[in-house]
Amino acid sequence: MTGFGAFVRAAAAAGDLVVQPRMGMSDPRLMREGLLATRRAAATTVGTLTLDSYTRVGDHEAVHRALEQGADLNGYPLVHHGPDTTRAVLDGIAGPSFPVQVRHGSAHPEAIFRTMAATGLSATEGGPISYCLPYSRSPLRDSVASWRRCCEGFARLRETGMEPHLETFGGCMMGQLCPPSLLVALSVLEALFFRSLGLRSVSLSYAQQTNREQDEEALAALAALAADLLPDLDWHLVVYTYMGVYPRSEHGALLLLGEAARLAARTGAARLIVKTAAEAHRIPTVAENVTALELAAKAAVDERGRSAGYPDTGLLAEARAIVEAVLDLDQGDLGLALVTAFERGYLDVPFCLHPDNAGRSRSLIGADGRLLWSDIGALPIGGLAEVSRSERMSSTALLSSLSFVARGFDEAAVEAVPRRPVAAAGRHG
């Protein structure tokens, strides 16, 4: 069977990093133009239909009202447009040489999955944890039940000749300030949840964080756990360009994107989700997305052949301990194990305000830029994790930490720009 996973796997075997935008426009004509431009970019690309925020929360009436009033949405309203319109958008563009993935952010995505199936789309992303805790106030138990139904139906696409592909979003929780061992564990746990419900092609996400060597170690840990626990699946790793506060300068933003592409290339990740130089200011244009895709692809080629070099700080051991503790909670029902893990604090995301998150774990950014634990709560990593209990994050320090990456790359951009010579006194023109 062909499909999203097979395309990425073939590209990786050829030495290419697949680069992907987060593009979504409400107008079908503009969405088609965006997909066509992505396909024509000077890079190995896949397409994206990023859905709007109303569709994400299931408010399809609001979609209808907005479009009736001529408003632009912040994404593509897949359910509202329906299968016929979307097939026309994809006609002659999407196919085995250019697969398209749906990205949405919904804790209750049944309508989205139904519309994807009716349209012939077989790749999406998310998960019962990662699309509930940061984006929804729905009970985690309800999200798990919804995603269970969706995954079971999605897996049946195989009967139609399509190989469904599902990407975890667990490695991107909160976008920033979550120590990498927990990100790795959440990504693996969501992939195991998908497998338990019949999915055979998955990708595991990890979002670029605040320290290059720590990110390299995290991606190595993610690959090791996937190899151990998902040996029967077609899987690959996908890196997300930094998801927190983005550099405000164009040059700083492009420096950060290039670093993400080099990270993916060094660590053997097969795919990169790019961000553009406009991220700090507005929704990017199609042209800006293409520029970002091509810049990332070139940076990855330039990095080809270089390997990651990082100290072993025990990140893999922490992530493995978290995964194993959750799996031990219920051998027969991973969905129930995930719910129980949050109830007991075995899974606890720093600074996440969802009612089902214990909120006892805390993190901080160390002097070298590494994300560190300042409190592990009930996370099952006692004796493994280095905990900086003497350091607590004040509200002022938290705000400063949220801008740590943006500030650093904006400063690097200023240093990288050659200074113009000062004109001699008395000369004009």
QUIRAKA-V969857 format. One line per field, one symbol per residue. ss: DSSP state (H for helix, E for strand, C for the rest). phi: phi as a letter, one per 20 degrees, with the letter a starting at -180 (. if undefined). psi: psi as a letter, one per 40 degrees, with the letter a starting at -180 (. if undefined). A space follows every 50 residues. Layout:
BEGIN
ss=???
phi=???
psi=???
END
This chain:
BEGIN
ss=CCCHHHHHHHHHHCCCCEEECCCCCCCHHHHHHHHHHHHHCCCCEEEEEE CCHHHHCCCHHHHHHHHHCCCCCCCCCHHHHHHHHHHHHHCCCCECCECE EEECCCCCCHHHHHHHHHHCCCEEEECCCCCCCCCCCCCHHHHHHHHHHH HHHHHHHHHHCCCCEEEECHHHCCCCCCCHHHHHHHHHHHHHHHHHCCCC EEEEEEECCCCHHHHHHHHHHHHHHHHHHCCCCEEEEEEECCCCCCCCCH HHHHHHHHHHHHHHHHHCCCEEECCCCCCCCCCCCHHHHHHHHHHHHHHH HHHCCCCCCCCCCCHHHHHHHHHHHHHCCCCCCHHHHHHHHHHHCCCCCC CCCCCCCCCCCEEEECCCCCEEEEECCCCCCCCCCCECCCCCCCHHHHHH HHCHHHHHHHHHHHHHCCCCCCCCCCCCC
phi=.ergfffffffffendefdbedebcffgfffffffffffefeaeccecde effffgemefffggffffemeeeereegfffnfffffffegmdfrgebfc deccndfcegfffffgffeneccbbpqfefddfedbdfgggfffffffff ffffffggfenedfccdfdffcgmmamdggffgffffffffffgffdofc cccdebegddbgffffffffffffffffdcfedecbecedghdegegeef ffffffffffffgfffenfebceecdfegfcaffefffffgfffffffff ffegnedfcbfednfffffffffffffffbfdbffffffffffenfdbeg meefgeefmefbcbeffenfecedbeldgfcfndeedeffdcefffffff ffdgfgfffffffffeeffffffffndco
psi=iiaddddddddddeehhhihifhhidhddddddddddddeigihiiihgh iiddddeegdddddddddeeihifahgddddidddddddehediadegih ihhdfhegfddddddddddehehaiaiddeedddeieihddddddddddd dddddeddeeeihihhhiedeehediehiddddddddddddddddeeeie hiihihhhbehdddddddddddddddddefdeihiiihhhiheahiidid ddddddddddddddddeeieihhiiieededihiiddddddddddddddd ddeheiiihiiheedddddddddddddedhdegddddddddddeedhhhh eheidehdfdiiiihideeihihehebehffhedihhgdehihidddddd ddeddddddddddddehhhiihiiheii.
END
